[in-house]
Amino acid sequence: MNILVVGSGGREHAIIWKLSKSKRVDKIYCAPGNAGISELAECVNVGATDIEGLLNFALCNSIDLTVVGMDDPLMLGIVDAFQNKGLKIFGPRQNAAMIEGSKIFSKHLMKKYNIPTAEYIVMDDVDSANDYIKECQYPIVIKADGLALGKGVLICSNYNEAQDAVNTIMIDKKFGKAGNKIVIEEFLTGPEVSVLSFCDGEHIIPMVSAQDHKRAFDNDEGLNTGGMGTFSPSKYYTEEIHNKCVETIYEPSLKAMKAEGRTFTGIMFFGLMLTENGPKLLEYNARFGDPEAQVVLPRLQTDLVDIFEYAIDGRLNEINVQWDDNAAVCVILASGGYPVKYEKGYEIKGLDLQKNKDDLVVFHAGTKKVDNKIITNGGRVLGLTAIGKDIDEARDKAYQAVDEVDFTNKHYRRDIGIK
């Protein structure tokens, strides 16, 4: 098979790494890819949001299966465009990708179908929002409605912080049109857990659990980021909680989307909060999480190509998805200053030391190759994923690699896997 993967980050590298292990795969292309991906796939100079360019490439290069890693092309209708040309593609159609594309849509869906979530209100003008937050009990959560690279969620501990958040999103337009409307939510407490699921519109197969570290600095301090590290499994996500989530969140969500005429095929990501009153749903994503994919996919034992095809064909109930019992920890190496202002173009050293380790994989995110050197090219640069018999062992291996890989202004958290 010839496979095209759309995207350029650590998540796409993890997907390609897993696909490359399938005996069914002849060649993998990635648009646009990065330096690490180029070692496993042929990177093509087509942007992830250039739907027409991607479609033409797939038609001209006999692509048998396309896998969409990023949210933006899903919201732009890449799946619809490919399917209209008879091409096989894994991901939700545009109207189903709305489950991530609009937090207002997803919150209304949860409320309508009694899926447990935080209480919320929607605001579409600054004055009304500022009047409302004067009367709130703090802390509260303020979210931009649309896609914001995982950074559009602001936790506010007092009125001044809430006012700054409203202004940042709605007046300063830090997240562009995504901030035309906001959601103001009740603040929930408890362990936060990510569960990704394979979906075929009718059937859902939850993957193993993961926990993400969103804040930029140790002890969950600093700004929200796209994710500074993650680990799998979560010690809080018990079999009892899993069964409760299947019954009250996972299956109801898939059925709700079908009932709304938005049948969902692809990866449905559930961001959960395990509260004293039971698990509640914080948000959906419509694709693999990043960096959750970097710890979940290394634990997958079943051929990923088979799973994608069974999902596309609506036959997920016919496949037995198997997982490794080992644990995985991923530590993100970022550029100093991320997620605000950072510099690019620094040479990355120490990558060769990681190549012969059976229990460690380096997933590239913001990298590119210049004159046979790999240099930094983004905020999140690398994800160092280690496998161990438990979280502690995997964590030790990951941080050993962190010490061996270096670049100017390297930034990382030292507490990944400790939650």
FIDO-10633 format. One record per residue (C-alpha): residue in three letters; x, z, y. Coordinates in Angstrom, 2 decimals. Layout:
! residues N
   aa       xx       zz       yy
  ala        X        Z        Y
...
***
This chain:
! residues 419
   aa       xx       zz       yy
  met     0.00     0.00     0.00
  asn     0.97    -0.59     3.62
  ile    -0.03     2.36     5.80
  leu    -0.17     2.71     9.59
  val    -0.10     6.18    11.16
  val    -1.12     6.50    14.81
  gly     0.72     9.08    16.92
  ser     4.17    10.33    17.83
  gly     4.35    14.09    17.31
  gly     5.23    16.69    14.73
  arg     1.79    16.39    13.16
  glu     2.26    12.66    12.57
  his     5.75    13.29    11.16
  ala     4.24    15.80     8.71
  ile     1.53    13.33     7.67
  ile     4.11    10.57     7.15
  trp     6.44    12.91     5.25
  lys     3.63    13.76     2.84
  leu     2.45    10.13     2.53
  ser     6.01     9.02     1.79
  lys     5.93    11.08    -1.41
  ser     3.05     9.04    -2.85
  lys     3.96     6.50    -5.51
  arg     1.15     4.33    -4.16
  val     2.85     3.73    -0.80
  asp     5.04     0.65    -0.30
  lys     5.65     0.82     3.44
  ile     4.68     3.09     6.31
  tyr     4.46     2.06     9.96
  cys     3.99     4.45    12.87
  ala     2.78     3.65    16.37
  pro     4.64     4.67    18.43
  gly     6.54     7.31    16.37
  asn     9.71     9.24    17.23
  ala    13.32     9.60    16.11
  gly    12.56    11.66    13.02
  ile     9.64     9.51    11.96
  ser    11.90     6.44    12.14
  glu    13.79     7.74     9.09
  leu    10.65     7.44     6.96
  ala     8.62     4.73     8.67
  glu     9.05     1.64    10.80
  cys     8.16     2.63    14.35
  val     6.30    -0.02    16.33
  asn     6.11    -0.22    20.10
  val     2.35     0.11    20.44
  gly     0.83     3.07    22.29
  ala    -1.52     5.43    20.46
  thr    -4.30     4.66    22.93
  asp    -3.82     0.87    22.87
  ile    -6.74     0.26    20.52
  glu    -6.62    -3.53    20.79
  gly    -2.86    -3.56    20.20
  leu    -3.17    -1.30    17.17
  leu    -5.99    -3.42    15.76
  asn    -4.00    -6.63    16.18
  phe    -0.98    -5.02    14.52
  ala    -3.05    -3.88    11.54
  leu    -4.62    -7.32    11.11
  cys    -1.27    -9.14    11.37
  asn     0.67    -6.82     9.06
  ser    -1.70    -6.45     6.10
  ile    -2.32    -2.76     6.72
  asp    -4.30    -1.29     3.80
  leu    -4.97     2.11     5.37
  thr    -4.67     3.50     8.89
  val    -4.46     7.25     9.52
  val    -5.16     8.57    13.02
  gly    -3.23    11.70    13.91
  met    -4.13    12.12    17.59
  asp    -7.39    13.02    19.31
  asp    -7.27    10.51    22.18
  pro    -7.55     7.31    20.08
  leu   -10.40     8.90    18.12
  met   -12.30     9.56    21.34
  leu   -11.58     5.97    22.43
  gly   -13.28     4.62    19.30
  ile   -10.36     3.41    17.19
  val   -12.23     4.10    13.94
  asp   -15.25     2.08    15.10
  ala   -13.01    -0.82    16.15
  phe   -11.13    -0.92    12.84
  gln   -14.24    -0.55    10.70
  asn   -15.94    -3.35    12.63
  lys   -13.11    -5.62    11.46
  gly   -13.41    -4.44     7.86
  leu   -10.23    -2.34     7.96
  lys    -9.88     0.95     6.08
  ile    -9.16     3.85     8.43
  phe    -9.23     7.64     8.06
  gly   -10.79     9.62    10.88
  pro   -14.16    10.25    12.53
  arg   -16.03     7.58    14.45
  gln   -16.25     7.95    18.23
  asn   -19.60     9.71    18.29
  ala   -18.38    12.23    15.69
  ala   -15.04    12.82    17.47
  met   -17.16    14.28    20.28
  ile   -17.01    17.55    18.32
  glu   -13.53    17.94    19.83
  gly   -13.89    15.69    22.87
  ser   -16.44    17.97    24.55
  lys   -16.47    21.75    24.28
  ile   -19.93    21.72    25.82
  phe   -21.20    19.44    23.05
  ser   -19.61    21.60    20.36
  lys   -20.92    24.88    21.80
  his   -24.44    23.45    22.05
  leu   -24.11    22.28    18.42
  met   -23.10    25.77    17.29
  lys   -25.98    27.34    19.16
  lys   -28.59    24.85    17.93
  tyr   -27.59    25.25    14.27
  asn   -26.97    29.02    14.35
  ile   -23.24    28.74    13.71
  pro   -21.71    32.09    14.78
  thr   -19.72    31.79    18.00
  ala   -19.08    33.54    21.32
  glu   -21.83    33.73    23.94
  tyr   -21.26    31.15    26.68
  ile   -22.56    29.41    29.79
  val   -21.81    25.91    31.12
  met   -20.92    25.32    34.78
  asp   -20.63    21.98    36.58
  asp   -19.86    23.07    40.15
  val   -17.29    25.43    41.64
  asp   -19.66    27.53    43.78
  ser   -21.95    28.39    40.88
  ala   -18.97    29.20    38.69
  asn   -17.47    31.52    41.32
  asp   -20.80    33.28    41.80
  tyr   -21.14    33.78    38.05
  ile   -17.64    35.20    37.45
  lys   -18.23    37.88    40.12
  glu   -20.76    39.48    37.79
  cys   -18.84    39.10    34.51
  gln   -17.53    41.82    32.25
  tyr   -13.82    41.15    31.75
  pro   -11.86    39.74    30.02
  ile   -13.54    36.33    29.77
  val   -12.45    32.89    28.55
  ile   -12.70    29.76    30.72
  lys   -12.36    26.35    29.08
  ala   -12.13    22.81    30.41
  asp   -14.85    20.73    28.77
  gly   -12.68    17.79    27.65
  leu    -9.34    17.14    25.97
  ala    -6.43    19.01    27.55
  leu    -3.57    18.84    25.02
  gly    -4.47    22.29    23.70
  lys    -3.84    23.89    27.11
  gly    -7.33    23.89    28.64
  val    -8.27    27.40    27.51
  leu    -7.54    30.22    29.98
  ile    -8.01    33.92    29.21
  cys    -8.84    35.85    32.38
  ser    -8.54    39.65    32.57
  asn   -10.06    40.05    36.04
  tyr   -11.98    38.23    38.76
  asn    -8.88    36.96    40.58
  glu    -7.54    35.36    37.43
  ala   -10.95    33.83    36.71
  gln   -11.16    32.43    40.24
  asp    -7.68    30.91    39.85
  ala    -8.75    29.39    36.53
  val   -11.90    27.84    38.00
  asn    -9.92    26.39    40.91
  thr    -7.14    25.11    38.67
  ile    -9.55    23.31    36.37
  met   -12.31    22.17    38.73
  ile   -10.61    21.73    42.13
  asp    -6.93    21.08    41.39
  lys    -7.98    18.97    38.36
  lys    -4.98    20.10    36.33
  phe    -6.63    18.54    33.27
  gly    -8.16    15.57    35.07
  lys   -11.72    14.59    34.21
  ala   -11.64    17.09    31.34
  gly   -12.29    19.73    34.00
  asn   -15.37    18.22    35.61
  lys   -17.35    20.86    33.72
  ile   -16.29    24.20    32.28
  val   -17.44    26.63    29.61
  ile   -17.28    30.35    30.42
  glu   -17.24    32.40    27.24
  glu   -17.45    35.93    25.99
  phe   -13.99    37.21    25.00
  leu   -13.75    37.91    21.27
  thr   -11.12    40.04    19.56
  gly    -9.59    39.92    16.11
  pro    -7.11    37.81    14.14
  glu    -7.30    34.12    14.99
  val    -7.14    31.80    11.97
  ser    -7.06    28.00    11.63
  val    -8.69    26.25     8.68
  leu    -8.49    22.46     8.40
  ser   -10.91    20.64     6.11
  phe   -11.18    17.23     4.48
  cys   -14.66    15.75     5.10
  asp   -16.47    12.65     3.85
  gly   -19.75    13.10     5.71
  glu   -21.46    14.82     2.77
  his   -18.76    17.01     1.21
  ile   -16.16    19.34     2.69
  ile   -12.94    20.67     1.14
  pro   -11.32    23.44     3.21
  met    -7.53    23.57     3.13
  val    -5.37    26.69     2.90
  ser    -5.44    28.93     5.97
  ala    -2.90    29.05     8.80
  gln    -2.25    31.09    11.93
  asp    -0.96    29.59    15.15
  his     1.04    31.17    17.98
  lys    -0.30    29.56    21.17
  arg     1.40    31.53    23.94
  ala     4.80    30.43    25.24
  phe     6.61    33.74    24.81
  asp     7.03    36.57    22.30
  asn     4.24    39.12    21.87
  asp     1.69    36.46    22.85
  glu     2.72    36.46    26.49
  gly     2.88    33.56    28.93
  leu     0.81    30.40    29.22
  asn    -1.07    28.71    26.40
  thr     0.86    25.84    24.81
  gly     0.14    23.22    22.18
  gly     1.53    25.76    19.71
  met     4.91    27.51    19.42
  gly     4.81    28.04    15.67
  thr     2.55    28.71    12.75
  phe     2.45    30.09     9.23
  ser     0.38    29.76     6.07
  pro    -1.42    31.54     4.51
  ser    -3.04    34.09     6.80
  lys    -3.04    37.59     5.30
  tyr    -6.36    38.28     7.03
  tyr    -8.20    35.31     5.52
  thr    -9.48    36.80     2.27
  glu   -11.56    35.15    -0.44
  glu   -14.57    37.08     0.83
  ile   -14.08    35.80     4.38
  his   -13.52    32.27     3.05
  asn   -16.83    32.33     1.20
  lys   -18.59    33.65     4.30
  cys   -17.09    30.85     6.40
  val   -18.13    28.19     3.89
  glu   -21.69    29.51     3.98
  thr   -22.08    30.14     7.73
  ile   -19.61    27.79     9.45
  tyr   -18.03    24.98     7.38
  glu   -20.95    23.50     5.48
  pro   -23.46    24.09     8.33
  ser   -21.13    22.24    10.74
  leu   -20.90    19.17     8.52
  lys   -24.67    19.17     7.96
  ala   -25.29    19.65    11.69
  met   -23.22    16.60    12.56
  lys   -25.11    14.49    10.03
  ala   -28.44    15.77    11.38
  glu   -27.35    14.74    14.88
  gly   -26.59    11.19    13.71
  arg   -22.85    11.83    13.98
  thr   -21.79    11.82    10.33
  phe   -18.24    13.20    10.19
  thr   -15.54    11.68     8.00
  gly   -11.98    12.86     8.58
  ile   -10.32    16.20     9.29
  met   -12.57    18.90    10.74
  phe   -10.49    21.73    12.16
  phe   -12.06    25.17    12.52
  gly   -10.53    27.62    14.99
  leu   -11.82    31.00    13.83
  met   -11.83    34.54    15.18
  leu   -12.22    37.23    12.53
  thr   -14.19    39.81    14.53
  glu   -15.57    43.19    13.52
  asn   -18.94    41.44    13.27
  gly   -17.68    38.76    10.91
  pro   -15.96    35.39    11.38
  lys   -16.93    33.43    14.49
  leu   -16.06    29.87    15.45
  leu   -14.01    29.38    18.61
  glu   -13.65    25.60    18.54
  tyr   -13.52    22.42    16.49
  asn   -10.84    19.76    16.39
  ala   -11.39    16.33    14.90
  arg    -7.90    15.87    13.40
  phe    -5.01    17.76    11.81
  gly    -3.82    20.65    13.93
  asp    -0.35    20.63    15.43
  pro     1.62    22.66    14.32
  glu    -0.81    23.75    11.58
  ala    -0.24    20.47     9.72
  gln     3.45    21.33     9.49
  val     2.75    24.35     7.26
  val    -0.41    23.22     5.46
  leu     0.74    19.78     4.27
  pro     3.98    21.07     2.68
  arg     1.77    23.26     0.45
  leu    -0.43    20.36    -0.64
  gln     0.21    19.21    -4.23
  thr    -2.43    16.46    -4.50
  asp    -1.57    12.90    -3.42
  leu    -2.66    12.64     0.23
  val    -3.40     8.91    -0.11
  asp    -5.90     9.69    -2.88
  ile    -7.62    12.32    -0.73
  phe    -7.93     9.97     2.24
  glu    -9.42     7.21     0.07
  tyr   -11.87     9.53    -1.66
  ala   -13.00    10.78     1.74
  ile   -13.45     7.26     3.14
  asp   -15.46     6.32     0.05
  gly   -17.67     9.43     0.29
  arg   -16.43    10.82    -3.04
  leu   -14.53    14.01    -2.13
  asn   -16.63    15.85    -4.70
  glu   -14.78    13.88    -7.40
  ile   -11.24    15.00    -6.51
  asn    -9.56    18.31    -7.32
  val    -7.28    19.25    -4.41
  gln    -4.43    21.54    -5.49
  trp    -2.19    23.80    -3.37
  asp     1.19    25.45    -3.83
  asp     1.11    29.27    -3.93
  asn     4.25    29.50    -1.78
  ala     4.13    30.39     1.91
  ala     5.30    28.26     4.84
  val     6.52    29.14     8.33
  cys     7.12    26.65    11.17
  val     9.09    27.59    14.29
  ile     8.82    25.21    17.24
  leu    11.93    24.45    19.28
  ala    10.79    23.54    22.79
  ser    12.43    22.44    26.02
  gly    13.10    25.30    28.44
  gly    10.28    25.49    30.98
  tyr     7.60    24.17    28.60
  pro     4.61    24.02    29.02
  val     5.07    23.57    32.78
  lys     8.26    21.81    33.93
  tyr    11.12    20.86    31.65
  glu    13.98    18.38    31.39
  lys    14.59    15.71    28.75
  gly    17.58    13.78    27.47
  tyr    19.70    16.50    25.85
  glu    21.50    15.76    22.58
  ile    20.25    17.70    19.55
  lys    22.98    19.07    17.32
  gly    22.87    20.59    13.84
  leu    20.19    18.36    12.30
  asp    22.55    17.12     9.58
  leu    22.93    20.68     8.30
  gln    19.23    20.74     7.39
  lys    19.03    17.50     5.40
  asn    19.96    18.78     1.94
  lys    17.78    21.90     1.95
  asp    14.96    21.75    -0.62
  asp    13.04    24.52     1.11
  leu    13.22    23.30     4.72
  val    11.84    20.28     6.56
  val    12.53    19.32    10.18
  phe     9.50    17.70    11.79
  his    10.26    15.82    15.01
  ala     7.90    15.88    17.98
  gly     9.52    15.13    21.35
  thr    12.62    13.21    20.23
  lys    14.08     9.74    20.55
  lys    17.24     7.98    19.40
  val    19.73     6.69    21.98
  asp    23.14     5.26    20.98
  asn    22.81     6.74    17.48
  lys    22.20    10.19    18.96
  ile    18.92    12.08    18.77
  ile    17.92    13.51    22.15
  thr    15.08    15.62    23.49
  asn    12.11    13.65    24.80
  gly     9.26    16.10    25.28
  gly     8.09    19.68    25.69
  arg     7.85    20.54    22.02
  val    10.93    18.99    20.45
  leu    11.15    20.01    16.78
  gly     9.24    22.01    14.19
  leu    11.44    23.74    11.60
  thr     9.29    24.41     8.54
  ala    10.56    26.60     5.70
  ile     9.02    27.37     2.32
  gly     9.35    30.74     0.58
  lys     7.70    32.92    -2.02
  asp     6.09    34.85     0.84
  ile     5.91    34.77     4.66
  asp     8.97    36.99     5.09
  glu    11.21    34.78     2.95
  ala     9.95    31.59     4.61
  arg    10.44    33.16     8.02
  asp    14.05    34.12     7.28
  lys    14.83    30.56     6.16
  ala    13.15    29.05     9.23
  tyr    15.11    31.23    11.66
  gln    18.38    30.48     9.86
  ala    17.70    26.82    10.66
  val    16.80    27.75    14.25
  asp    20.29    29.22    14.63
  glu    21.87    26.03    13.28
  val    19.99    23.51    15.45
  asp    20.80    23.46    19.15
  phe    20.27    21.63    22.42
  thr    20.57    22.52    26.09
  asn    17.79    24.88    27.29
  lys    16.42    25.38    23.76
  his    13.40    27.67    23.88
  tyr    11.59    29.27    20.96
  arg     9.64    32.38    20.04
  arg    11.36    34.99    17.87
  asp     8.19    36.48    16.40
  ile     6.62    33.57    14.51
  gly     5.08    34.82    11.28
  ile     4.70    38.40    12.53
  lys     1.00    38.98    13.11
***
